[in-house]
Amino acid sequence: MPRASTRAIALTVVALVVARSASPVAAYVDVGARGVPTLTDENFERETQTSSGSSSGDWLVLFTDADSIRGARAARTLAAARESLLERGVVASELDFERAPETTDRFRFVVKRRPSVVLIKRGKCYAREVNGEESAEEMTEFATKTYATTSETSETCPQELTFIQKKFARATTALAMGLVRLHDRVERMSHALREDYKVVAATRRASGVRAALRAVERVMTESSNEYGLLLVIVGLVVIVTAGALAVVTFPTAAASTQATKAKTE
């Protein structure tokens, strides 16, 4: 291989290594599809160094629910502002509250609503909600100029949670998300039951009982997940009711003593 080609390849490799090492975001931070780093409970403090005064530079963190329409819109706006922010020394990043329950709980007094952006600057946090019509230019202006006057929350960044607080945050978030998912499943089940009832009732009026029974079998097959959930709910109700009756009707020690005395007399 010619010496000039070898030297060019070597310089290219060195340039890539230097560029990576100079990047404000470490190589082990996940980068989303829009090119914006994703922060989690595991890397948030390591990257932002919030507790130590944000010595790694200024960070603009979008606290959001990635599955919501408003959250997705805010994420697109942040991605559009990423290059402009980086030129001004601000690292743009996202944090999904479901993936980072500890950090979300840590910032619960800073982030009042989602989606919100939080500017972490020299140990202070400036937060405000992202509205649906916000542009990349407005987000950049907030992070670089107007954060002190337009932020809804401005206070010293909260310290890391203790071990017990972290476990509690994870448990409560898991419980809340479980309840939300259960509610969604119950809603789908209720809708399926209403629609199936209409089908079976219409079949019975048009073709009689036997046709209605075949319609019942068909709709139960088509909506097996919903009817399975219904059976689980009915089973839980039966178990809880039986347990409550057992507790209520279980004879106490005083009642047993009185019954024994009555038999003796």
Residue pairs with C-beta under 8 A, 6 or more apart in sequence:
20 27
24 56
24 57
24 86
24 91
25 31
25 37
25 47
25 91
25 93
26 43
26 46
26 47
28 43
29 37
29 38
29 39
29 43
29 47
30 37
30 38
30 40
31 37
31 38
32 38
32 75
32 94
34 75
34 76
34 78
34 79
34 82
35 79
35 82
36 62
36 75
36 78
36 79
36 82
36 92
36 93
36 94
37 47
37 91
37 92
37 93
37 94
38 93
38 94
38 95
38 96
38 99
39 47
39 48
39 61
39 93
39 94
39 95
39 100
39 103
40 95
40 99
40 100
40 103
41 99
41 100
41 101
41 102
41 103
41 166
44 50
44 95
44 100
44 103
45 51
45 160
47 56
47 59
47 93
48 54
48 56
48 59
48 61
48 120
49 55
49 56
50 120
50 123
50 125
50 157
51 157
51 159
51 160
52 123
53 122
53 123
54 120
54 121
54 122
54 123
54 157
56 91
57 89
57 90
57 91
58 89
58 90
58 91
58 119
58 120
58 121
58 143
59 90
59 91
59 92
59 93
59 119
59 120
60 78
60 85
60 90
60 91
60 92
60 93
60 117
60 118
60 119
60 120
60 139
60 143
61 93
61 94
61 95
61 117
61 118
61 120
62 74
62 75
62 78
62 92
62 93
62 94
62 95
62 115
62 116
62 117
62 130
63 95
63 97
63 104
63 107
63 111
63 114
63 115
63 116
63 117
63 118
64 71
64 74
64 75
64 94
64 95
64 96
64 97
64 114
64 115
64 116
65 71
65 96
65 97
65 98
65 114
65 115
66 72
66 75
66 94
66 96
66 98
68 114
68 115
70 114
70 115
70 130
70 132
71 114
71 115
73 132
74 115
74 117
74 130
74 134
75 94
75 115
77 130
77 134
77 135
77 136
77 139
78 92
78 94
78 117
78 136
78 139
79 92
80 136
81 92
81 136
81 137
81 139
81 140
81 143
82 92
84 136
84 137
84 140
85 91
85 92
85 139
85 140
85 143
85 144
86 92
88 140
88 143
88 144
90 119
90 143
90 144
95 103
95 104
97 104
97 114
97 173
98 173
98 177
101 169
101 170
101 172
101 173
101 174
102 161
102 165
102 166
102 169
102 170
104 111
104 169
104 173
105 161
105 165
105 168
105 169
105 172
105 173
106 158
106 159
106 160
106 161
106 169
107 118
107 125
107 127
107 158
109 153
109 155
109 158
110 118
110 125
110 127
110 153
110 155
110 157
110 158
111 118
111 127
111 153
112 127
112 129
112 152
112 153
113 129
114 129
115 129
115 130
116 127
116 128
116 129
116 130
116 152
117 127
117 128
117 130
117 139
117 142
117 143
118 125
118 126
118 127
119 125
119 126
119 127
119 142
119 143
119 147
119 151
120 157
121 147
123 156
123 157
124 154
124 155
124 156
124 157
125 153
125 154
125 155
125 156
125 157
125 158
126 147
126 148
126 151
126 153
126 154
127 151
127 152
127 153
127 154
128 142
128 150
128 151
128 152
128 153
129 152
130 139
142 150
142 151
148 154
161 169
185 229
186 229
186 233
188 226
189 226
189 227
189 229
189 230
192 223
192 226
193 226
193 230
196 216
196 219
196 220
196 223
199 215
199 219
200 212
200 215
200 216
200 219
201 212
203 211
203 212
203 214
203 215
204 211
204 212
204 215
220 227
251 259
